[in-house]
């Protein structure tokens, strides 16, 4: 993106730079609009569930900014010359269910004929300036909280290969369809300094973005990572996404893996996630409060997974 023109509008609060989860534009002194877009091919066979997952994933970027979703537009690629339109109806119905659960509304959308199914949302949210959270204000001394378990990449890869136990898939689906609304609220109530959501670049990748944007080092403790049931077993059987390898390769320059870090859990840290949890930098004395509030709101896997320190050669350190 370095070769693209930059916009100098004074009302553009957050633009494409800085690994941001969404763009932010000032409408009034007391009101910011937050905008994001995301879409992808199906991860599961059930079209309704796929719609739910894709919508929850798209809505997550608004929550990652501390904002409230207001409107959404459907984005659809669909092979209507090969598949029944009833499948698309179910995808859209699943997406609409999650948008409604978020307290937002779908105002329209756009579809194109494609060789494979793709679905997602363009979401607009709002937030007061004082409540805006970005990934660029993590502070040394903060604790780092993760609000969902990891491992969706391993699980969905195994499912596509026809080798994922149903109970393992069900747990992953429950996580991926869960909105990050209560986690966002818990972060706001606990005075969080910075926040992002964990998606395709994995925990280590998105922690790296937060660390680089904030000019700090984030230390992640592998023993504390919440992991979806069955995910490690599937990873050990070889069900890793291509992104897991590329995530690790990309991170080599800014991630240090300490000798005592469990190799299996390090793989989890690089696993590409879909509709993952929020990664929150919060004053250490309020971290447990944030975890308890998140759990009370249904984020049962929420946990303190690390800390922020002054920058020390690498942006992310993976520890035992």
N, C-alpha and C positions, 0 to 999 in steps of 0.2 A: 504493500500500500504506500510505500515511501514515494513512489512516482506519481501518485494521484494528487490532484489539487487539494489544497487545504482551505477550509472555510473559516473566515475570521469574524463571523457574527458574534457580537458580545453576549448575545443571549444563549449561545451554544455552550452549555456548562460541561457536558461530557460528549466528546466526539469519538471517532474511530481509534484514536491513539490510546495507548495505555492499557490494552487488554481488557477493556471494559465489557461488562455483560450486556449493557444497553446504552443507547444514546439518551442524553438528557437535554431538554430545551426549556428555557424560562419563558413562560407565558405571561406571568405577572410576578411581582416581587414576592408574593406569598404562594405561588403555585408553579411547580415544575411538571413538565410532561416527559414521560419515560417511554421509549420505543424500542422494540426488538422484533426479530423475525427468526424462525427456525423451522426446518422441516426435514424429513428423512424417510427412507423406505421402511416397510414393516419389519418388526422384530419378532412378532408372534403371528399365529395363524388367524386368531379371532379378530375380525375387523373392528368390532366395537371396542375391544380392549386396546388394539393398536391406536385407535382414535383417542382414547383416554391417555395413553402413554405419551403420544406426540403432543397433545394439548398441555398436559402437565409439564412436559419438558419446555415448551415454549413459554408458558406462564412463569416458569422458574426464574428466567432472566429479569423479570420485573420485580419479583420478590427479592432477588439478589441485590437490588438497588434500594431496598427498604420501601418500595412503592406498593401501591394498590392497583391491580389490574382493573381497567374500566371497559375497554372495548377490544374486540378481536376480529380479524379477518382470516377466513380459511384460505389456505394455499394448497392446491390439489394438482397432482399429476396422476392420470388414471387411463389405463388402456380400455376405453369403453368399446372398442371394436373387438375385444377378446374376452372381457369379463362382464358379468351382470352388474347393472347399475345399482342393484340392491346391496352389493358389497360396499360401494361408495356411500350409500345411505347410512349403513351401519358405522362406517368410519366417522362420518360427519356427526352422527348421533352420539358416538362416544366422546368426540371432541367437545360437542355442545354440553354434554353432562359435566365435564370438568370445568368448562368456562362458567357455567351456571353455579357450580360449587364454589368457584372463586368470587362470586358476586359480580361478575362481569357479563357483558352481552356480546353476541356475535352480530355484526352489522353488515356482513356480506362476505365477499371473497372472490377468488378467481381460480379457474381450472383450465388445464391444457391436456390434450391427449398425449400420453407418454407411453413408453414401452414397459415401464414398471410403475407400480403404485408409489406415490410419495404424498405425504401429508404433513402439515404443520400449521402454525398460526403466525400472523403478524399481530403483536399485542401492544396496546397503548395503555399506560398506567399514569397515575398522578402521585405526587408526593410533595409535602411541604419542604422548603429548602433546609430547614433545621433537621429534618428526618432523613435526608438523602444519605445513603451509604454507598461507598464505592470500594474498590479493592486497593486503594492507594494510601490508606491512612493507618495501616497496622503499626503498632508502636512497640518498641522494646519493652519487655516486661509483661506484655499481654499473654494470655492463654489463647490457645487455638481450639475451637470446638467444631466438631463435625456432626451433622444432624441426621444422616442416613447411613446405613451400612453399605459397604462396597462389594463389588463382585458381579455387577449386572452384565459386564462384557463377557466374562467367562460363561455365565449361565445362558445368555442368549445365543452365544456361539455354539454351545453344546446342544441347545434346543434345535437350532437350524440343522445340525448334523443328525438329529433324531436320537440323541443320547442324554437327554436331561430328564431326571425324575420329575414327575408332576408336582410333588410337594415343593421341590426346589424352585421350579418355575413359578409356582403360585406365590411363594414368598418374594421372589424378585418382582413379579407383576404388582403385588401389593405395595412394594416400595416405589416402583416407577410411576404408579398412578397416584401416589400420595402427593398432595400439593405442599409446597413449602411455605404456606401462609402462616401457620402457627410458629414455625421456626423463625420466620421473618419478624413476627410480633415479639417473640421471646428475645430476639436480638435487639430490637428497638427498646424494649422495657429494661434490658440489662445494660444499656449504654454502650453497645458495640462500637468499635472504632472503624472496622473494615469488614467487608463481606463479599463473597463470590459464590457461585454454585459450581458443583463438580459435574462435568459432562465429558466430552470427548477426549480432552487432554489428560484425564485421570487426576487423582488426588495430587500427585507430585507435580504435574504440569500446571494445574490451576493454583496450587500453593506457590509455585514459582512465579506465576504472573503477579500474584498479590505481593510477594516479597520484592520483586523487581520494581513494581509500581510504587512501593512504599520505601524502598531503599534499605531493607532489613534482611535478616536471615530468619527463615522459619524452620524450626526443628520439629520433625514429626517422629513420634515414638511408635514403632511398628507394633509393639505389644499391646498398644491401646486401640488399634484400629478396629472399629466394628465391621464385621464381615458377614455377608449373607450366608445362611446355612447351605452347605453343599458346594459353595463356590470354589473353595480351595481344592477340594477333591477333583472337581472338573478341570481346574487349571492344571493340576498335576497329571491329568490324563491328556493334556495337550490342547485343550479348548481355549485358545487365546485369540483375541482379535488381531488383525494386522496392525491396528492402531496401538496395541500394547507395545509392539516392537518399535514402531516409529516414535511413540511417546518416549520410550527409554533412550533411543538414539538421539532425539532432539534435546533431551534433558542432560546429556552427558556433560555439557559445558557449565551448567549452573547447579547441578545436584551432586552432593557428596554422599556416598553410601558408606557408613562406618562399618568396620570389620564385625562388630557384634550384632549387626542388624540381621534378623531372620530373612533368608533369601526368599522364602515362600511369600512372606508378607510384603517384601519389597516388590514382588511381582504384582501384588494386589494394589500397591500404591501407583503403579503405572497402568492399571487396567482402565480402559476407556469406559466411562459410565454414560448411561442414558437416564435423564431425569433424576440425577443424583441429589444429594443433600446440599445444604449450605455450609460453607467453610467460613467461620466467624472468628475474627480477632477481637477479643474483649478483655477489659481489665481483669487481671488474674483473680482479684478478690470477688468478682461477680460471675466467674465462669461456672461454678457449680449451680448458682442461681439460674443461669441461662439454661443449663442442662436440665434442671428440674422443671422449669417452665416449658421447655420443648417437649419433654416426656409427658407432661400433663396434657399437652395438646396433641398427643398421639405419635410423637417422634421418639419411639421407644428405644431406638439405637443410638440416640444422641450421647456424645461422650467428649471429654477433653482429650485431644490427641496430640497436643504439642504446645510449643511456646514460641514467642517472638523474641529475638535478641538483636543486638547491634550487628550490622553487616559484617560477615567474617568469611571472606573469599568466595563462598558459594551462597546462592540465594536460598537453597533448600538443603537441609541435612536430614538424612534418614537414619535414625538411631534405633538401638535395641528397644 
